[in-house]
Amino acid sequence: MRHEVIRNIDDWRRLREHWNGLLAASRANQLFMTWEWLNSWLRVHPEVSTLAVICIYDDDGRLAGVAPFYKTDYTLLGIVPYRALRLIGDVDSGAEYQMWIARADDEEGVCTEIARCLREMRAEWELLWIPYVCSWSGAQRTVLQALERCGLGVRTRPRDFSAIRLPADYETYLAGMSANRRQQVRRNTRKILSQPGVTVRKITSHDELGPALEALFRLHGKRWRSVGQEGVFDRNPRERAFYLRFVPEALACGWLAMFVLEDGGEMKAVQIGYVYEGVLLQLQEGFDPDYSPHVGNALRAWAIQHCIESGITEYDFLGGHSEHKRRWLAVERSGMDVLGYAPGLRSLAMRLGVWPTGRYLRPVGGRAEPAPQELCTVDSR
C-alpha cells in the first residue's frame, strides 16, 4: 500500500469519480460521508483552504481508503495554540456518524496505513477530533486499534443516539405504543389532517424546494423564539447556506425526504431528512405554534406512516435520546466521541481529560463540535 496527502481543492475534486463507490464498499457508508455532502460543505466554507485528505492506494493503484481531514486551529485557555484535524463537513451542517472510509475487505490494513500517515504528519497537528461516531457498525474499533498500534494517543467518551425500528405496517407500529399514547396520536393526527384545506405532501421537484426551505427556516425560528430561544438557522447563517447548497443535490440523488403540511396553501409544518441505505435520517423541523401545538406531531405521524409504506426500515433521530423520542418508540443506542492526539508534552492537556468542547480548549473563530439535532418538541398530551 501507499498513501498520498491531498492538500488543495483542485486535487480533492479529482477523487470524485471513485468516492461513493469506495464508500459503498466500506462500513463507513453513511450519507454524511458521501461526496455530495462533503463537497457541498467545502463550497460554503471557502475559508477552509488547508486540507489534509489522506488517500490510501492498494498494490494495483486502486483507491482503498480515505480520511478526509481539514486543518483548523484551537487555543488552550485562549493562549496556547493547537492545530487540529477534523473531518470535512462536520460542523454547520448537522453531520453525524462520520469516520474514515476503508474498503471492508482490507479494513485493518487501510486504517493502519492511515494511522501511519498521521504519525508521519505529527509535526502538523496536535489533536484529532471526531465527534458523534456510531458504534454499532464496529468500524470505529479498527480505527481506534490502528491509532494505538501506531503509537498515537486516543480517548473516547460515550454518546447516545436514538432511532425507531419500523415494522412492515403502520398499525403494527402503533400497536407498540401504550393504549393512551396510541389514542393520542390517532386523535391529534385525525383532528388536524381532517380539517378542510389541510394537505400533506412530500417535496419531489426542484420548483418546490425554494418555498419549502424558506418555510423550514421561518417556522423553525418561530418555534424556538416562542420558547425564548434562537433556532439554529437564525443563529448560524452557514448552516442555512449549507442546506441551500446540499438539499438540491440530495433531491437529484433521490435522498431527500422533506414533508410539508399546508392549510389553504400556507405551510404550517415542515420536516426535512434524508433516506440513505433504507434509513430515514431526521435532520430538522419547524412548525407554527400559533396554528396548533400538535401540528408537528401530526406531520411526524404522517411521515412515519409514509416511511413504512415506502419500505424504509428505520427512522433515525440521530444524536440524543429524550422522552419525546421514546414516546415515538425510539430506542437508545450508543456511540462515542473520539479524540486522538500526537505524543509529546503538548498532549498533556488531552491526557489529563480536556476535551475540545468546553471552556478550556476552544476553536479559533468557530464552534467546537456539531450541535445535537434540534427537535421542535411539542405538547404530547
N, C-alpha and C positions, 0 to 999 in steps of 0.2 A: 504494500500500500504506500501511497504518497499523499502528502497534503499540500494545499495551496491556501493562502490567506488573501481574500479579496478585500480591498480597502477603498474602493471608489464605486460610485453609482453605475458608471458605464460598464465596468466588469461584472457588477452584480446582475445587470439586465441580461447578460448572455446565459445566465443559469435558467432562464425562464422555461425553455423547452424541455428541460429534464426535471423540473422541480416537483410538480404534482404527481408524476409517475413514481418518483422516488418516495414521496410522502405516502402514497397509497401502499407501498411495499414495506412500510415501517409501522412500528407500534406507536409512533407519534402522530398518527393520521387524525388530525383534528382540523376543523375549519380555521382555527386561529394560527395555523402554521402553513396555510395554503399560500401560493404565490400571490393570489389576488389580495389577500388580507395584508401581507407584509409589504407588497409594493404600493398598495393604496396608502398605507401608513407613511411610507417614505415620501410619498408625493405631498402629504400635508405637513411633513416635518422637514422642510428644506435645510434647516439648521443642522440636521444630523448628517454631516458630511464625512465623518470618520467612521468607516465600517471596519469590522474585523470578522468577516464571514469565513469560517474555517470549512474548507471543502476537502473531502476525502475521496480518493480515486482508488479503485482496485487495480490489480495487475494488468487487466485488459483495458485500462483507461476509462472505465465507466464510473460515473458519479455514484458513490456508495454511501455517503453521509454528508450532512451539513449541520453546522452550528452557527446560525445567522446572528452574530453579535453586532452590536454597535457600541461605541465608546461614549461614556458620559462621565461627569465629574461630581464628586461628593466632597463634603468637608466634615471633619470631626470637630464638634464644638464650635463650628463656624470658622475654624482657624486652620486645622491640619488638612491638606488636600489628599484626596484619594481618587484614584482612577478606577472606574468600574466598567465591566462588560455586562450588557443586558441584551435580551433577545428582541429583535426588531418587532415592532408592533405591539409592545407590551403595555403602554400607557396611552391615555386619551383615546381609548378605543373600546374598552370592555373585554379585552382579551383575557382568557384563562387557558389552562391546560397546555401551555407551551412547553416544549422540550426539544433537545437535539433530535435531528432526524437521522436514523441509522437503518440501513437495509436489514430487515429482520433475519435474513439467512446468515448474516455475519455481524450481528449487533455488538457483540463483545469486542471484536476486533476493531470495528469502526469507532466505537466510543473510546476505546483505549488510545487509538491514534489521535482523536480529537483532544483527549486529555494530555497526550504527549506534546501536541502542538501548543496547548495552553501553557504547559510547563516551559517550553522554549520561549514563549512570549511573556514570561513572568515579569520582565522589566517594563512591560507596557501596562500592567494592571495590578491592582491590589485586592479587588473583590469582584466576585461573580454573583449576580443576583437574579434568581429565577423564582418568583412567587407563583402561587396558585397552580401547583403541579398536581395532576391527578395521580393516584397511586394504584388504581385498580387494573391498569394495563400491565403493570410491572416494569415498564420501560425505565422508570426512574432508578430502579435498583442497579441496572447495568451502568448508568451514568455515575451514580454515587461510587460504585466499586471502581470504576475507571479513574475517577479523580483521586481516590485514596491510593490506588495501585501506583499512580504516577507521583505520589508524594505531595499532593495538594490537599489543603485542609478543606473540610466540608462540615457544615452543620445543617440540621433540619429542625423544623418545628411543625406541629400539626396544623392542618387547615381543613375545615369542613365544607362539604358540598351537599347538594340536595337535588333529588330527581324523582320523577314518577315513572314507574314501570307500567306501560299501558297494556291493557288486555285486548282481546280480539273485538270486543264490542262495548259500546258506551254504557249499557245497562249493567254489565258486569263491573265496569269501573265504578259506577255509582253504588253498587251493592257493597263495595268495600268500605263505604262510609257508615257512620252511625246513622240510625233512623232519623234523628233530628237534623244532622248535617245534610243528609240526602234530601230531606224535605225542604230544607232551607235553600239548597242550590236549585232545586227544581222550581220552587216558588219564585225566587228572585229572578231567575232566568226567564221564566214564563211571563212574569209581570212586566219586564222591560221589553222583551222581544215581541210580545203580542200587541204592543201599542201601535196604533195606526201611524204609518210613516217611518217606523223603525226598520232598518235593514242592516244586515251584517254581511261583509264580503271580504274575500282575500284579494290583496293587490296583485294583479297579474300582468300589468302593462306599464311601459315606461311613462306614458302620459299620466298615469295615476300617482306616480311616485312623488312628484313635487308637492302637490296638495297634502298627501298623506304624511310626508316627512314634516312639513310645516305644522300640521295638526299635532303630530307627535311632540315636537319641540314645545309648542304652545301649551298643550294640555299637560305635559309632564311638568312644566314650570308652574302652571296654575295650581296643580295638585300640591306640589311641595310648598308653594307660597301660602296655601290655605292652612298649613300646619306650622307656619313661621320659619320655613327653611328654604334653601335655594337649590333648585334642581341642577343636575349635572350639566345640562345643555346651556343653562344660563350662566353658570359659574366657569364653564370651561369651553370657550369657543372652538378649541381644537377638536374636542370630541364631536361637536356638531359638524365641523368640517370633515372629519373622518367619515361620519355617516353619509354625508352628501357625496363623498367620493366612492365609498365602498358599496353602498346599497345598490346602485345601478349595476355594478359588477356582479353582485350576488343574484340579482334578478336575471341577468344574462346567463349565469351558470346554473339556474334552476334551484338556487339555495334559499331564496328569500321566502320567509313566512311572516307576512305582515297582514294584520287583520284590522278592520275598522268597523265601528258601529256608528251608524248615522241616524239622525232623526230629522226628517224633512230635508235631507240632503246635507245637513250640517254634522260634521264629525264630532261625536261626544266621547269616544274612547278609541285608543289606538294601541295595539301591541305589535312589537317587532321582534323577530327572532330569525334563525336560520336553520334549515334542515340539512344535515350533513350525516351521511352514513346511517340513515334511518332514525336519527335522533333530532328532535327539535331543541335547539339551544335558545332559551328565552333570554333576550337581552334587556329590553327596556319597554316601558309602557307609560301611558298617560290617560287621564280621564278628567271630565268636567265635574268637580264636586258639587257645583251648583245644580247640576242636572239630576243626579241621583248618586248616593253613596255606594250603590250596588252595581253601577254600570260597568265598572272594571271587572267585577266578578262575573257578570253576565257574559261579557266578551271572552273571558278566560274559559268559562264552561263551554261556550260555542267553539273556541279554538281547540280545546282538548277533544271534543267530540269530532271535529274535523280531522284532527291528527289520527285518531283511532280509525276513522273511516278511510283514511288515506294510507293505512298500513304502517304508520310511524310507531315505533316500539317504545319510545321514551320521550318524556317531556322534561327537559333538564333546566332546573332553575339556576344552575351554576353555583357560584360561591355563596356560602352561608346557609344555615338551617334555622328556620323560625317556626313559630306556631302557625303563622299564616300559611306557610308552605306545607306543614304537616297536615293541616285541615284539607288540603287538596291531595292527600295520600302520598306526599313526597317522603322519601326515606333518606336518612342521613348517610353519607358515605365520606370516607376520609381521604385527605390528600396532604400536601405539605408545601412549605416554602423551603427553597434550597439556597443556602449561602455558601459559596466557595471562596477560598482566599489563598493567596500565594504565601509560601513560607517566608519567615523573616520577622523582624521586630515590628514592622508595620501591621502585621496581622494580630497583634496583641489585643486590640480592641474587640475584634471578632471572636477571638478565643475566650475573652472574658464575658462574652454574652451580648455584645452590642449588635443590634440589627439595623439595617438601613431603612427603618420605618418609624423611628422615634425621634426624640428631640436631639439626640447626640450626633447621629450620623445622618446627614440630610443631603439631598441632591442640590446642585448649584442651579438655581433658576427653574426648578420643576418639582413635581410631586415624587414621592419616594417609591410608590408602588401603584399598581392598578387598584382603583377603588372597587369594593364589592358591588355586585349588581344591585342597583336600587330598585325596589319594588314599591309601586304606589299602593300600599296595602289599604284595604277598605274595611268598613264595618261589616263583619260577617254574621251579625246576629239575625 
